[in-house]
């Protein structure tokens, strides 16, 4: 018998809120987290894009000085989000078999600040000044390892590195761990801290970032005819994925069911999506089949929707292929318009929004959609949250990443 997986805890730190209640409230109001960067390195390195979406609550305001010194910023963000999710799930008071507690975590880049700061130290001050903790801080599995140590997760500490699909693909891993019986509880999510001069210069060089230096809050414009690129963001999201039996036995509050997942690869191009959305189509269909649901059961999609000229259209084509005549009935939210693009963490924080949407029966909103691209005629939620039908509280979360990675999760109201 296949075990059911449910979501019992949520935690975030994002550009529009340092905790879940603030994040959820702002996602419904349509708050933008984008702002002009005040760092001296923007001018020093002549970074052509001068804005990004940084955390509203810096990790230094939450963690101890020792923790911030011994963890890369990406792991710091994972730690902040995980602590909220752990407490929210009531696991701090639960009796757990730690041999059946696992971590499944995603990132796109990992410890880029540690790596590049360490290189600067080596060049400028010599090898004796390089920090002994540099390697464990820069490695992409640093967050998974840190969370495993903090919570005694001995059933596995796994890391997914699949670019912007990583946070959602981690949910696929968590679901497999629960269904297979290898774990009863999985700390699952993603973290990214890449608002750094090198990634920003590189994304700008490939024409991926919006150039609206004069109006950062209006820069992320998914589906708009004037979209010109994404806004780089940072943060982390964590979901506690638990077997339904384990949750019931300890009397846990359940937000939603993680009903199914689907993972595919485009095998098309290292950065560009397959233009017809064929890989995304397969991932969505696999996720629905895995959940035992039909396209008509879905009321809401939290779209990948990065606001790039080439990226938004293939996702629409995929949704049209999957939902067909039901597409007009699907309420679509493109929340990167508010948070920016958190790369490997985007799927995690957007999954938190998807869980809350089916839990509360209403969606977050999309901002900056002034003139919708006629080639992308989706039913996009703007202005105010939309209510989900009581009999169709099912949300689908899409994530796609460089390398041709596609990951989709389906959440069902309980």
C-alpha positions in Angstrom: 0.0 0.0 0.0 1.4 3.4 -1.0 1.8 5.8 1.9 0.3 9.2 1.7 2.5 12.3 2.2 1.2 15.4 3.9 2.6 18.9 4.6 2.7 19.7 8.3 5.1 22.6 8.6 6.2 25.6 6.6 9.1 28.1 6.9 10.5 30.8 4.7 12.8 33.8 4.6 12.2 35.8 1.4 12.3 39.3 -0.2 8.7 39.9 0.8 8.7 38.5 4.3 11.0 36.9 6.8 8.4 34.4 8.1 5.4 32.6 6.6 2.6 34.8 7.9 4.3 38.0 6.5 5.2 36.2 3.3 1.6 35.0 2.7 0.0 38.3 3.6 2.3 40.2 1.2 1.9 37.7 -1.6 -1.8 38.4 -1.5 -1.3 42.2 -1.4 1.0 42.3 -4.3 4.2 43.6 -2.6 7.4 43.8 -4.6 10.7 42.8 -3.0 12.9 44.4 -5.7 15.0 47.4 -4.8 18.1 49.3 -5.9 21.2 47.6 -4.4 23.2 49.8 -1.9 26.3 47.6 -1.9 29.6 49.3 -3.0 30.4 46.4 -5.3 27.7 47.4 -7.7 29.6 50.6 -8.6 33.1 49.1 -8.1 32.5 46.3 -10.7 30.2 48.4 -12.9 27.4 45.8 -12.7 25.0 46.8 -15.5 21.9 45.8 -13.5 21.8 47.7 -10.2 18.8 46.1 -8.4 17.7 42.7 -7.0 15.3 41.3 -4.4 17.1 40.8 -1.1 15.8 39.4 2.2 13.5 41.7 4.2 15.0 40.3 7.4 18.8 39.7 7.1 20.0 36.4 8.6 22.3 38.3 11.0 19.2 39.6 12.7 18.0 36.0 13.4 21.1 33.8 13.8 24.0 34.1 16.2 27.4 35.5 15.2 28.9 32.1 15.4 26.3 30.7 13.0 26.7 33.4 10.5 30.5 33.0 10.6 30.4 29.2 10.1 27.7 29.1 7.5 27.5 30.4 3.9 24.6 32.8 3.4 22.7 30.1 1.6 22.9 27.7 4.5 22.1 30.6 6.9 18.8 31.1 5.0 18.1 27.4 5.0 18.6 27.4 8.8 16.2 30.3 9.4 13.5 28.7 7.2 13.9 25.2 8.7 13.6 26.4 12.2 10.3 28.1 11.5 9.0 25.0 9.7 10.2 22.6 12.4 8.4 24.7 15.1 5.3 25.2 12.9 5.0 21.4 12.5 5.3 20.9 16.3 8.4 18.7 15.9 10.2 20.5 18.7 7.8 18.7 21.1 7.4 15.5 19.2 9.0 12.1 20.0 10.8 11.2 16.8 12.7 8.2 15.6 15.7 10.1 14.1 16.7 7.1 12.0 13.4 7.8 10.1 14.0 11.6 9.8 15.5 12.8 6.5 16.5 15.9 4.7 15.9 16.6 1.0 17.2 20.0 -0.1 17.8 21.8 -3.3 20.0 24.6 -4.5 21.1 26.0 -7.9 24.5 27.3 -7.0 25.3 26.7 -3.4 28.0 28.6 -1.4 29.0 31.1 -4.1 29.8 33.8 -1.5 32.1 31.5 0.4 33.8 30.3 -2.8 34.5 33.7 -4.2 35.4 35.4 -1.0 37.8 32.5 -0.3 39.4 33.0 -3.7 39.8 36.8 -3.0 41.4 36.0 0.3 43.8 33.5 -1.3 44.9 36.0 -4.0 45.2 39.0 -1.7 46.4 37.5 1.6 47.8 34.1 0.9 46.8 30.5 1.8 47.3 30.8 5.6 44.4 33.3 5.7 41.9 30.9 4.0 39.3 29.8 6.5 39.4 26.1 7.6 35.6 25.9 7.1 35.7 27.1 3.5 35.0 23.7 1.9 32.1 22.7 4.1 30.7 26.2 3.7 30.9 26.3 -0.1 29.7 22.8 -1.0 26.2 22.7 -2.5 25.2 20.0 0.1 26.1 22.4 3.0 22.5 23.2 3.8 21.4 19.6 3.8 24.3 18.6 6.0 23.7 21.5 8.4 20.0 20.6 8.8 20.8 17.0 9.3 23.2 17.8 12.1 20.9 20.3 13.8 17.9 17.9 13.8 19.5 14.6 13.9 18.2 13.5 10.6 19.8 10.1 10.1 17.6 8.6 7.3 19.5 10.6 4.7 20.6 14.2 3.9 20.1 14.4 0.2 20.8 17.4 -2.1 19.3 18.2 -5.5 21.3 20.6 -7.7 19.1 21.2 -10.7 19.2 24.9 -11.2 15.8 26.6 -10.9 14.0 23.3 -10.6 15.9 22.2 -7.5 13.5 23.3 -4.8 10.6 21.5 -6.4 12.6 18.5 -7.4 13.5 18.1 -3.7 9.8 17.5 -3.1 9.9 14.6 -5.6 12.8 13.2 -3.5 10.9 13.7 -0.3 7.8 12.0 -1.7 9.8 9.0 -2.7 11.3 8.8 0.8 7.9 8.8 2.4 6.2 6.4 -0.1 9.1 3.9 0.0 9.0 3.8 3.8 12.6 5.0 4.2 11.5 8.0 6.2 8.5 9.2 8.2 9.4 12.9 8.2 11.4 14.8 5.6 12.7 18.4 6.0 12.4 19.5 2.4 13.1 22.7 0.5 15.6 24.9 -1.2 17.9 27.9 -0.5 19.9 30.3 -2.6 22.1 33.3 -1.9 23.4 34.5 -5.3 22.9 38.3 -5.1 26.7 38.6 -5.7 28.6 40.5 -8.3 29.7 37.5 -10.4 26.3 35.8 -10.8 24.7 39.2 -11.4 27.3 40.1 -14.0 27.0 36.7 -15.7 23.2 36.7 -15.8 23.3 40.3 -17.2 25.8 39.2 -19.9 23.4 36.5 -21.1 20.6 39.1 -21.3 18.6 37.2 -18.7 18.0 40.0 -16.2 15.6 42.9 -16.5 17.3 46.2 -17.2 14.8 48.5 -15.5 17.3 50.1 -13.2 15.0 53.2 -12.9 12.0 51.2 -11.7 13.0 47.9 -9.9 9.6 47.2 -8.4 8.0 47.1 -11.9 10.9 45.1 -13.4 9.5 41.5 -13.1 6.6 41.4 -15.5 5.6 37.8 -16.3 3.4 37.5 -19.3 3.6 41.2 -20.1 4.4 42.3 -23.6 7.1 44.5 -22.1 8.9 41.8 -20.1 12.6 42.0 -20.5 14.1 39.5 -18.0 14.0 38.3 -14.4 14.9 40.0 -11.1 17.4 38.0 -9.1 16.2 37.2 -5.6 17.5 35.3 -2.6 16.0 33.3 0.3 14.9 29.9 1.4 11.7 27.8 1.8 11.2 24.6 3.9 8.3 22.2 4.0 7.9 19.4 6.5 6.7 16.4 4.5 5.4 13.6 6.7 3.6 10.4 6.2 -0.2 10.8 6.9 0.0 7.9 9.5 2.9 9.5 11.4 1.2 12.9 11.4 -2.1 11.5 12.6 -0.4 9.5 15.4 1.1 12.6 16.9 -2.0 14.8 16.2 -0.3 17.1 13.8 -2.1 19.9 11.9 -2.1 19.1 8.2 -1.9 21.9 5.6 -2.3 19.8 2.4 -1.4 16.5 0.8 1.7 16.3 -1.4 -0.3 14.3 -3.9 2.2 13.7 -6.7 5.3 14.9 -8.5 6.7 14.7 -12.0 10.3 15.2 -13.2 11.6 15.2 -16.8 14.4 16.7 -18.9 14.1 18.7 -22.1 17.4 17.4 -23.6 17.2 20.5 -25.8 19.6 23.3 -24.8 21.7 24.1 -21.7 19.8 27.3 -21.0 16.9 27.8 -23.4 13.6 25.9 -22.7 12.3 23.5 -25.4 10.2 26.0 -27.4 7.0 23.9 -27.5 7.2 23.1 -23.8 7.3 19.4 -24.5 9.4 18.5 -21.4 7.2 20.7 -19.2 4.1 19.0 -20.6 5.4 15.6 -19.7 6.4 16.7 -16.2 2.9 18.1 -15.6 1.2 15.0 -16.9 3.4 12.7 -14.9 2.7 14.7 -11.7 -1.1 14.5 -12.3 -0.9 10.8 -13.1 1.2 10.3 -10.0 -1.5 12.1 -7.9 -4.3 10.1 -9.5 -5.9 13.3 -10.7 -7.2 14.7 -14.0 -6.4 18.1 -15.5 -10.0 19.2 -14.7 -9.3 18.7 -11.0 -6.7 21.5 -10.9 -8.0 24.9 -9.9 -4.6 26.8 -9.5 -1.1 26.8 -11.0 1.8 28.7 -9.4 3.7 29.1 -12.6 7.5 29.2 -13.1 6.9 32.4 -15.1 10.3 34.1 -14.8 9.5 37.2 -16.9 11.9 36.4 -19.7 10.8 36.9 -23.3 11.7 33.3 -24.3 10.7 31.5 -21.1 7.1 32.4 -20.4 5.6 31.2 -23.7 6.7 27.6 -23.6 5.2 27.2 -20.2 1.9 28.5 -21.6 2.1 26.0 -24.5 2.7 23.2 -22.0 -0.3 24.3 -19.9 -2.5 24.5 -23.0 -1.5 20.9 -23.9 -2.1 19.6 -20.4 -5.4 21.4 -19.5 -7.0 21.9 -23.0 -10.5 23.1 -22.6 -10.1 23.4 -18.8 -7.3 26.0 -19.1 -9.7 29.0 -18.8 -10.8 27.6 -15.4 -7.3 27.4 -14.0 -6.3 30.4 -11.9 -2.6 31.2 -12.6 -0.3 33.1 -10.2 3.2 34.3 -11.3 4.7 35.2 -7.9 8.2 35.9 -9.1 6.7 39.2 -10.1 6.8 40.0 -6.4 9.7 37.9 -5.0 12.1 38.0 -7.9 13.6 34.7 -9.1 15.3 32.8 -6.2 16.8 30.2 -8.5 17.1 26.9 -6.6 14.9 28.3 -3.8 12.1 29.5 -6.0 10.3 26.2 -6.2 10.4 25.9 -2.4 9.0 29.3 -1.6 6.4 29.0 -4.4 5.4 25.5 -3.1 4.8 27.1 0.3 2.4 29.6 -1.5 0.8 26.7 -3.3 0.2 24.8 0.0 -1.3 27.9 1.6 -3.5 28.5 -1.5 -5.2 25.1 -1.2 -5.2 25.4 2.6 -6.9 28.8 2.7 -8.8 28.4 -0.6 -7.4 31.5 -2.2 -4.5 32.5 -4.4 -1.6 34.9 -4.3 -1.5 37.6 -7.0 0.6 38.6 -10.0 1.8 42.2 -10.2 3.1 44.3 -13.1 0.9 42.7 -15.7 -0.2 45.8 -17.5 -0.5 44.5 -21.0 -0.8 40.8 -21.2 0.9 39.1 -24.2 -1.8 38.1 -26.5 0.2 34.9 -27.3 -0.1 33.9 -23.7 -3.9 34.1 -22.9 -3.8 32.6 -19.4 -6.3 33.4 -16.7 -3.8 35.3 -14.5 -4.8 36.4 -11.0 -4.1 40.2 -10.7 -5.3 42.9 -8.4 -6.8 40.8 -5.6 -6.6 37.1 -4.6 -9.0 34.7 -6.3 -11.1 32.1 -4.4 -10.6 28.5 -5.2 -13.7 26.3 -5.7 -14.4 24.3 -2.6 -14.5 21.0 -4.6 -11.2 21.7 -6.6 -8.6 22.7 -4.0 -5.8 21.3 -6.1 -2.7 23.4 -7.0 0.1 22.6 -9.3 3.6 24.1 -9.0 5.9 24.3 -12.0 9.7 24.7 -11.9 12.1 24.7 -14.8 15.9 25.1 -14.8 19.0 25.6 -16.9 20.1 22.2 -18.1 16.6 21.4 -19.2 15.3 20.3 -15.8 11.5 20.2 -15.3 9.9 19.5 -11.9 6.3 19.7 -11.0 4.5 19.1 -7.7 0.7 18.7 -7.0 -0.8 19.8 -3.7 -4.3 18.7 -2.7 -6.5 20.3 0.0 -7.5 18.1 3.0 
